Amino acid sequence: MALESVEPATKSTGARFFRRVASLLLPIVISLVTARAESGHDAWLRYAPIHDASVLQKYDRIVVLGETEVLQSAGTELARGLQSMLGRTLPLQKEMSSGAIVLGILPSLPKQLRNRLLAPATDGYLLKTTTMQGRRVLLVAGANDRGVTYGVFALLRHVALHQTLDALDERQNPSASIRWTNEWDNLDGSIERGYGGRSIFFSAGNVLPELSKVRDYARLLASVGINGCVVNNVNADTRILTSEFIPQLARLANVFRTWGVRLAIAVDFASPKTVGGLNTFDPQDPAVIAWWQRKSDEIYRVIPDLGGFLMKADSEGRSGPSAYGRTHAQAANVIARALKPYGGVLIYRAFVYNHHLDWNDLKADRARAAYDNFASLDGSFDDNAVVQIKYGPIDFQVREPVSPLIGALRHTNQVLELQITQEYTGQQRHLCFLAPMWKEIFDFDLHANGGNTPVGEIASGRTFHRPVGGFVGVADVGQDENWLGFDLAQANLYAFGRLAWNPALSARQTIEQWTHLTFGDDPKVNKTIVEMQLESWPVYEKYTGSPLGLQSLTNIVGDHFSPGPESADRNGWGQWIRADHLGVGMDRTSGTGTGFIGQYSPPVAGYYESLRTCPDNLLLFFHHVPYTYVLHSGKSVIQTIFDSHYEGADEAQGFSSRWKSLEGRIDDTRFRAVLSRLEYQAEQAKLWRDTINGWFFSLSAIADAKGRIGATVPHS
Ligand code: GCU
């Protein structure tokens, strides 16, 4: 129903005149309201007015069954959202009555009703129009408090997206128990690989005195089903575990708790020595074992619901069990056992590799490292220990095959690590919507159990019936009003949460929802943004790394942002592409190369090993071929590199002009901020195109068939 039709009828001429003027002005007023100043702070929780008086009109109050902080904030959120979208105030009440929206956990419902319901699993929820004690109600029921919160946000999303609310009967369970973000915040307030300003948690060695931004962040996380957050850098500062610091962490946990988000922290493996003053951190030493237990006891006394610890050990210069000849499982288990009495988990990262590899050794291969270090330990981790595996075997590149370790851990809990912060994918200064990439990863069948074992299923723990599993996204939000420095990059945070909850959602569904919630109803705005977002990852890939599996080709020894193909080779980091004047690509075959391909199950290994079946988009990740090698597409490698960079750069030019066509349809603040990023991206894309093409042209001395390159880049 349109807003005009609820205006009271009146008969006087003056009033008629007034109504006429008002009806002429109304659309302008509405557009001014919708084009109100937007900072991006509310992200997808803007609750813009929807001008439809019929929505939920049968309900006029909210009844919250229970007193907990989480339930209370869920009730308040529902009232706030409905007030903002529908312009109606639904009072929060305790007594049941007809026409109530009832919020509660299952055990708080009358037995008769409960018996009629199919109970949701932990963190799951039900939305159902039903009767309760003879009264007509809309029920938002959760298996636990957190489930109620998720149900409330789902209901608000339905309202905001104009989805039908009649005869609601929806039951949703999350895919997995761990749906966490990792924040790489340092205690001094800087953020490793963060592009949205300073830390919202820490400054000058302490937790910030004022935590309203943390509260708002926890609300955003809860709205997409995220239930845990590691607040400090994986390259952990040892002070996090000091007795002076722990009470400060409790302040963060208190804020998170309101929204059902569990605090977790990254800890350093050498802490028994550096913090505890012991002369060892050997995980088998009884004094070390006792220290970890005492430390857990101390933390859980003030943070009883701490999610657990995250550990980066023996990686990029961090201490680890190798110092004492112990295994990663021994290291993980000693800490997991200390957390177990409290229900905490120890998450141990599989990102372990030697960053002093010998470039001259043709068998050396960083891609092998995670599997080589962890596969043989399968089955030796405790039940509350979890191995966190990056999606690819290298490091968050624009394209990588999925990590073979994911299919190899069958008797060990694992979680899949994705990156929301765009470290190697444009650092929030380039548009790069990552959900299409994540979906390819989730859907990839590793044939780990004979077939039909997509990564999303394995990670969620279902394939191998693991007690714990899930998804972790490195988010790195900051103090910038819009959290990530770029309004359009918020889509990655939204999509991560929604896909961690339900990996079966499509990238398109996710971005359509996000766009509508974030920018409103205008069909042109929606169509334009959805299409740009969905195209953005392939476009970025084309003008940076090339669509042949060459990784990102950023400057890997510097900023991980600007073009730096020469930095890939001839160093110990192992992000090699082995480009010389004859050919390019890493030979990772079992036949003649590093043998990495042999880490996959036979059907997958066979597929990558053979040039006949290896897909073009990963060819150079797995094979070293001459520049003249002809792809399945019928084009040579070198010409594909040249063409894709032109194509990608051209497409990137189009983003800013498409965005400009939305002028006046989007609030000015976000319109301008996004435009300036897209214009910058357009220039950067040309720089990328010319740098990469020039570099390959100099190296290969093969002319571009279309004659575009030799003219500008001298052949050295
Ligand atoms: C990347 C990133 C580092 C980070 C590391 C990790 O290499 O550049 O900043 O510490 O990943 O995931 O541990």
Residues whose N, C-alpha, C, O or C-beta is under 5 A from the ligand:
A	BS01	GCU	E192 V234 D395
